[in-house]
Amino acid sequence: MTDHIGQNISSIIGFYAEEDQKINRWQRMVEEVGSFIGRPVFLGYILLLVVVWVLYNVVASQYAWPVFDPVPFTWLEGLISLGALLTTIVVLIKQNRLSKMEEHRAHLDLQVNLLTEQKSTKLIQLIEELRADLPMVRNRRDPEAEALKQHADPHQVLAAMDEVLETEIRPAKRAHLKRK
């Protein structure tokens, strides 16, 4: 493994370690609960609980045993609804944190991409200068190299994307929705 790859891996690990350090005790607890309820074994526990709950209450009513939740199982419905609400909240809490992390990564990607574009443009400019200066290389006009040695202005790129979005993509999407 090269030094650059090792440095990149260390940087990525450092990023995740820093993000992990930012998590407070309550966030960590909520995420651990979310990780537990997101496992297949938890689904098995819930299904087992529901089956045992229903079977006990049905069988208990037939044998005159004490029934804690007669048909239509109002308590069971309430518990399932509460469980669904709590699960939704746990997922949203974790998703909010992951969304912020993803936003940071997207900004980093953008910065790296812009820097790479600037470096590539500079390399093309230098190669073109070298080509023009070398007497043994035929000097010819290369329109593609001329275009590529210009820096890409992010504002112009975004404006062009917005224009394509407004003139082509959104009208096509609206037309598709009208056909349905």
C-alpha positions as CSV (number, residue, x, y, z in Angstrom):
1,M,0.0,0.0,0.0
2,T,1.4,3.4,-0.9
3,D,1.8,6.2,1.5
4,H,-1.0,8.2,-0.2
5,I,-3.5,5.4,0.3
6,G,-2.5,5.0,3.9
7,Q,-2.8,8.7,4.5
8,N,-6.2,8.7,2.9
9,I,-7.4,5.8,5.0
10,S,-6.1,7.5,8.1
11,S,-7.9,10.7,7.1
12,I,-11.2,8.8,6.6
13,I,-10.8,7.0,9.9
14,G,-10.1,10.3,11.6
15,F,-13.2,11.9,10.1
16,Y,-15.4,9.1,11.5
17,A,-13.6,9.1,14.8
18,E,-14.2,12.9,15.1
19,E,-17.9,12.4,14.3
20,D,-18.1,9.6,16.8
21,Q,-16.6,11.9,19.5
22,K,-19.4,14.5,18.9
23,I,-22.1,12.0,19.8
24,N,-23.5,12.6,23.3
25,R,-24.6,9.9,25.7
26,W,-28.3,10.2,24.8
27,Q,-27.7,10.1,21.1
28,R,-25.5,7.0,21.5
29,M,-28.1,5.3,23.6
30,V,-30.9,6.1,21.0
31,E,-28.6,4.8,18.2
32,E,-27.9,1.6,20.1
33,V,-31.6,1.0,20.5
34,G,-32.1,1.7,16.8
35,S,-29.4,-0.8,16.0
36,F,-31.0,-3.4,18.1
37,I,-34.5,-2.9,16.7
38,G,-33.1,-2.9,13.2
39,R,-31.9,-6.5,13.5
40,P,-33.9,-9.5,12.1
41,V,-33.9,-11.1,15.6
42,F,-35.9,-8.2,16.9
43,L,-38.6,-8.9,14.3
44,G,-38.6,-12.5,15.5
45,Y,-39.1,-11.3,19.1
46,I,-42.0,-9.0,18.1
47,L,-43.7,-11.8,16.1
48,L,-43.3,-14.2,18.9
49,L,-44.7,-11.7,21.4
50,V,-47.8,-11.0,19.2
51,V,-48.4,-14.7,18.6
52,V,-48.1,-15.6,22.3
53,W,-50.3,-12.6,23.2
54,V,-53.1,-13.5,20.8
55,L,-52.9,-17.3,21.6
56,Y,-53.0,-16.8,25.3
57,N,-55.9,-14.4,25.2
58,V,-57.9,-16.6,22.8
59,V,-57.2,-19.8,24.7
60,A,-57.7,-18.1,28.1
61,S,-61.2,-16.9,27.1
62,Q,-62.2,-20.5,26.2
63,Y,-61.0,-22.0,29.5
64,A,-62.2,-19.1,31.7
65,W,-58.7,-18.1,32.7
66,P,-58.0,-14.4,33.3
67,V,-57.8,-12.5,30.0
68,F,-55.8,-9.3,30.1
69,D,-56.6,-8.2,26.5
70,P,-59.8,-9.7,25.0
71,V,-60.5,-9.7,21.3
72,P,-60.1,-7.2,19.4
73,F,-56.8,-6.9,21.4
74,T,-57.0,-3.2,22.2
75,W,-53.9,-3.2,24.4
76,L,-51.9,-5.0,21.8
77,E,-52.9,-2.5,19.2
78,G,-51.9,0.3,21.5
79,L,-48.5,-1.3,22.3
80,I,-47.9,-1.8,18.6
81,S,-48.8,1.8,17.8
82,L,-46.6,3.1,20.6
83,G,-43.7,0.8,19.3
84,A,-44.2,2.2,15.8
85,L,-44.1,5.8,17.1
86,L,-41.0,5.2,19.1
87,T,-39.3,3.3,16.3
88,T,-40.0,6.2,13.9
89,I,-38.6,8.7,16.4
90,V,-35.4,6.6,16.9
91,V,-34.9,6.3,13.1
92,L,-35.4,10.0,12.6
93,I,-32.9,10.9,15.3
94,K,-30.3,8.7,13.8
95,Q,-31.1,9.8,10.3
96,N,-30.7,13.5,11.2
97,R,-27.2,12.8,12.5
98,L,-26.3,10.7,9.4
99,S,-27.7,13.4,7.2
100,K,-25.4,16.0,8.7
101,M,-22.4,13.7,8.2
102,E,-23.4,13.1,4.6
103,E,-23.6,16.8,4.1
104,H,-20.1,17.2,5.4
105,R,-18.9,14.5,3.1
106,A,-20.6,16.1,0.1
107,H,-18.9,19.4,0.9
108,L,-15.6,17.6,1.1
109,D,-16.3,15.8,-2.2
110,L,-17.1,19.1,-3.8
111,Q,-13.9,20.8,-2.5
112,V,-11.8,17.9,-3.7
113,N,-13.5,17.9,-7.1
114,L,-13.0,21.6,-7.5
115,L,-9.3,21.3,-6.5
116,T,-8.9,18.3,-9.0
117,E,-10.4,20.4,-11.8
118,Q,-8.1,23.3,-11.0
119,K,-5.1,21.0,-11.0
120,S,-6.1,19.3,-14.2
121,T,-6.6,22.7,-15.9
122,K,-3.2,23.8,-14.8
123,L,-1.6,20.6,-16.1
124,I,-3.3,21.1,-19.5
125,Q,-2.0,24.7,-19.6
126,L,1.5,23.6,-18.7
127,I,1.5,20.8,-21.3
128,E,0.2,23.1,-23.9
129,E,2.9,25.7,-23.1
130,L,5.5,22.9,-23.2
131,R,4.2,21.7,-26.6
132,A,4.4,25.2,-28.0
133,D,7.9,25.7,-26.7
134,L,9.4,22.4,-27.9
135,P,10.9,22.9,-31.4
136,M,10.6,19.2,-32.4
137,V,6.8,19.1,-31.7
138,R,4.6,20.4,-34.5
139,N,2.7,23.4,-33.3
140,R,-1.0,22.9,-34.1
141,R,-4.2,24.2,-32.8
142,D,-6.2,21.8,-30.6
143,P,-9.7,23.3,-29.9
144,E,-10.4,20.6,-27.2
145,A,-7.2,21.4,-25.3
146,E,-8.0,25.1,-25.6
147,A,-11.4,24.5,-24.1
148,L,-10.1,22.2,-21.4
149,K,-7.4,24.6,-20.2
150,Q,-10.0,27.1,-19.1
151,H,-11.1,26.9,-15.5
152,A,-14.6,25.7,-15.0
153,D,-16.5,28.3,-13.1
154,P,-18.8,26.5,-10.5
155,H,-21.4,29.3,-10.8
156,Q,-21.6,28.8,-14.5
157,V,-21.9,25.1,-14.2
158,L,-24.7,25.4,-11.7
159,A,-26.5,28.0,-13.9
160,A,-26.2,25.6,-16.8
161,M,-27.6,22.7,-14.7
162,D,-30.5,24.9,-13.5
163,E,-31.3,25.9,-17.1
164,V,-31.3,22.2,-18.3
165,L,-33.4,21.3,-15.3
166,E,-35.9,24.1,-16.0
167,T,-36.1,23.7,-19.8
168,E,-35.8,19.9,-20.3
169,I,-36.2,17.7,-17.2
170,R,-39.0,19.4,-15.3
171,P,-41.3,19.8,-18.3
172,A,-40.7,16.2,-19.3
173,K,-41.5,15.1,-15.8
174,R,-44.7,17.2,-15.8
175,A,-45.7,15.7,-19.2
176,H,-45.1,12.2,-17.8
177,L,-47.2,12.9,-14.7
178,K,-50.1,14.3,-16.9
179,R,-50.2,11.1,-18.9
180,K,-50.8,9.0,-15.7
